[in-house]
């Protein structure tokens, strides 16, 4: 099997001859090819050359091409900074007041030059690797992630807590969904083997399943329905679309009733025991304390595209947390966990 065949087999549920490798490696690829991020984002040829060299050096089975996490935000007019040595990042929100969402300009992402650079780079990779290496065009961001950049992350999540603004929130998400769909359609026309995108701020750590079910434009069904016009015969997704739609239909039928095994439901209930557990989900017992009593969980942190620290739960151990850290407690462990501050208390 070559790289293309190996990745496609895995995507279709068949067993490849070995585990395929495809990295999210645009930073490393550009650096090892001798390019700065400024040079990388300005030239489709440089982008394609960076990933071509990475494939030739490491023997990857697939290429995931991306520029940064601010391309879609920039296409909508969000102010963006372009450091020479780092990926682009948003500077400030575009929408100061959610009530002004109706004044946003019509979505036409194809006019943004950095988006066109990404599209052209994917075309070059398809021409170079067609049928040999799997080419994946990444189309970040999806609706909610993009909304946090248009509105501002803190402001947007506060808007979510205000029931009086729910209609305006939906309007903003629909606006961002249309932008995401435009990019996906444009990327599909490059001939790439796969399109992808991300919506990490829409995960169950931040968005409850109840709220997600009330927001149609955050559903995968919006994207699945949009694939039909350009998924031609032989497209990998077309072969599996009936099964995917059937699974989605079963998921949608659960709205308004027992949501079933929706990701995040257990966590949502565990963090709010006073709300009770959803029907069909057995209550989890709190873990037994260790011989020395309740212990702290080891924390590992990272930084997302907004510069916010993210702290996750790991193995048991006493740790020191910097001020302002955000802790995600493991479901079921909330009753026996504690945080040690800098003073050791």
N, C-alpha and C positions, 0 to 999 in steps of 0.2 A: 504493500500500500504506500502511496505517496501521501504528503501532508493533507491535500484536499480530500482524498478518499478516507483518510483516517478520521478527520474531524467530521465529515459528513456521516460516516458510519455511527459515530458517537451521538450526533444530533438526532439521527433517525432511530436510535435505540438498538442498533446492531453492535456487535462486538468487534472493535478494531484489533489490529495485530499488537498494538500497545497503546498506552494512554497518550492521547494527542496533547501537544503543548502549544498554547497560544497565550501570550503575555500582554498585559496592559502596561506597555513599556516605552511610551513615547519619550519620556524624560531620559531614560537610559539610552535609548536608540539614538537620539539626537546627540547626546553627550559623547557617546563612543564613536560616532561618525564625525565628530569635531565641529558640530554646529551649536550655536547658542539658541535659546528659545526664541529670541528675536528673529534670527535667520530662519528657524524652523517654521514659524507661523507666517512668514512673508512669502514663502516659495513652495509651491506644490512639488516641484522637482526635488527640493531639499527634503521635504517630508517623505516622499517616496524613496529617495536614496537612503535615508536614515533607516527605514524599516527593511529595505532590501538588504542592506549590509548586515543588519541584525539576523535576518533569516539565513543568510549565507554563512555567518559566523557560528551561529548556535543551532542551526537546523530546525527551527520552529516549524510546526505543521500549519500554523495559521498566523495571520497578521491582523491585529486590531489597530486601526488608525483613528487617532484622536488628536485634537490640538490642545484643548484645555476645557475647563468647565464653565467658561464664560462666553462661548461662541453664541449660543442661543440668546443669552441675555443681551449681548451686544447687538444682535440682529433686531431686538425689540427696542433698542434705544437706551438701555441701561448704561450709565457711565462706566467705562472699563479702563483699567490701567494696564499697560503693556511693558512690564520690566524686560530689559534685554536678556537677563540671565534666568528668568523665572517665567512660569506660565502666566497668562493674563488672569486678572481677577476683577470682580466688580468693586467699585469705589463707594457708591451710595445708591440707595433705592431710586427708582424712577417715579414711583407713585407715593407721594407724601400722604395723601388722603385716599382711603379706599373708596370714598364717595366719588372720586374722579375717574374711576375705572372706565366709565363710558366715554371718556375723552381720549383714551389711548388710540393711537393711529392704527389703521388697518394693517393686518399682518401680511407682510411680503418679505419673507426671510431670504429669498433668493437674491435680493439686492445687496446683501451684506458680503463684503469682499472676502472676509476670513472664512465664511461658510463656503463660498465658491472655491477657495483655496483647498479646503478639505475635500470637496467633491472631486476636484481635478486630481488631487493626490491619490484618491481611491481609484480613479480611472487609470492612472499610470500603474498602480499596483496590479489591477486586474489585467492590464495588457501584459505586464511582466510575468505574472504568476498563474495565469488562467489555467485551471485544471491541474495545477501542481501544488499550489499552496492556497489554503482557504483564506479568503479576504473578507474581513468584517469591518463594515463602516459604522463607527459609533456616532450616535446622533444626540448626545446629551444636550439639553436636559428635558425630562418629562414635566408634566403640568405642575405638580406641586413644588418640585424643586425649582422650576423656573419662576413660579409665583413668589417664592421666598426671596428671589433676587430682584424681581420687579417691585415688590412691596417692601422688602426688608424682612429678614428672618424673624426677628423678635416681634415686629409689628404684625406680620402675617399670623403668627401663632396666637397673638393676642386677639386678632380679628376672629380666629376660629372659636374663641371662647365666648364671643358675643353673638347670641342667637339673633339679635336684631340685624346683624350684618351678614347673615348666612346667604341671602340672595346675592349680595355683592361679592362675597367670596366665591360663589359658584360662577358668577359672571367672569371674574378674573381667571378662574381655573379653566373655563371654556375658552377664553382668549389664549391662554398659554397652551392648551391642548391643540388648538388649531395651528399654532406656530410649530409645535412638535410634529404634528402630522405632515405639515409642509416639508419639513426637513427630512422626514422618513421617506416621503415620496420622491424627493429629489435624490436622496442617497440610493434608493432602489434603482433609479434609472442609470446609475453608473455601471451596473453589471456586477456589483459585488455579490458575494455568496450569502451574506447575512447582514442585517441591520440590527443595531442594538442601541439601548439608551438606559439611563438610570433615573431613579426617583427616590434616593435614599432618605430624604426628609419625610417621605410618606410612609415609612416603616411603622410597625406597631409600637415601637418605643416612644413615638411622638404622636401618632394618629390612632385613635381608637377604632376598632372594627365597626362600631355603630356609626361613627361619623363617616367613615369611608364608604359604608353601604348607602348613606344618604346622598352621596356625591357621585352621580353617574359618570362624570367626565374623568374620574380617577380610576374607573374600572378598566380592566384589560379588554372588555368588550368593545370599547371605543376604538382601540387600536386594531383588534382582530377584524372588525368590520371594515376598516380602512384598507386592509391589505388586498382585498379582492380585486380592485381595478388593475393593479400592476403585477400581481403574482401570476406569471405566465405558466404554461404547461411545463412540467419538469421542475418547477421551483420546489425546493425541499419542503417548504411549508404547505404547498398545495396538497402534497401527498398525505399530510396528516391533519389538514384543517377540519374534516368532519369529526374526528375524535376530539380535537381541541374544543370545537364549538359545543360538542355534546357535554364535555366536562364543564365548560363555562356555563351552559344552560342549567346544569344541575346546581352549580354554585349560585346562579342568579335566582333560582326558584326558592332558595332558602331565605331570601330577604323578607323581613317582616316576621319571620318565625325563628325557630332554632337555627342559628347560622352554621351549626355543625363544626367541623374541625377547621375553622378559619384561623390562620396564623395570628398569634398575638392575643387571642381571646383569653387563654389561660393566664397570660401575664397581666392583662388588664384587670382580670378578676382578682388575681393574687395581690396586686398592689392596692386594691380597693375592696377589702373583704366586707366592708359594710354594705356594698352594693349587691353582694351575693354572687353566685356563679351562674353563668348562662345555663339554660336547660340542656341536659345531655352531657354535661361535663362534671365528672366526680370531683369533689373538693379534695385538694391536696393537703395532706397533713404536714405541719411544720417539722423540719428535721430535728432529730434529737441533738441537744447541745453536747459538745465534746467533753472530755474529762476536765478541762479547765473552764468550762462554761462557754457561752456564745463567743464566736470568733469573728474576725473581720475577713472579708474576701480580698485576695490580691487583686490589684487594679492595674489595668494597662490602658494607656491613653493614646489618643491620636488627634489630628486636627482635620476638620472637614473643609469644604471649599469656602465656608464663611469665616474661617479662622477660629471656630468655636471648639473648645476642648471636648473630647468624647471619652468617657471613662467606662470601661466594661468590667464585668465580674470575671474572676478567674479562680485559681486554687486558694485554699484557706491559708491566711497568714496575716499578721499584724503589719500595717503599712502606714505611711504618712501621706496625707493628701494635701496638695497645694491649695491655698484659698481659692474659692470660686469654682472648684471642680464639680462636675455633674456626675452623679452616680446612678447607674442602672442596676437595680438589685435583681438578682436572679429570682424567678418565680418560686414561691414556696419557701424562700430563705429569708424573707423580710422579717419574720418573727424572731430570728436568731442572729441577725447581723447588726453590726455597729460600725461606726467610722471613727478612726483615731485621728484627732487633729494634730496640728504641729506641736502643741504643748503636751502631747501624749495622753490627753484625756478623751 
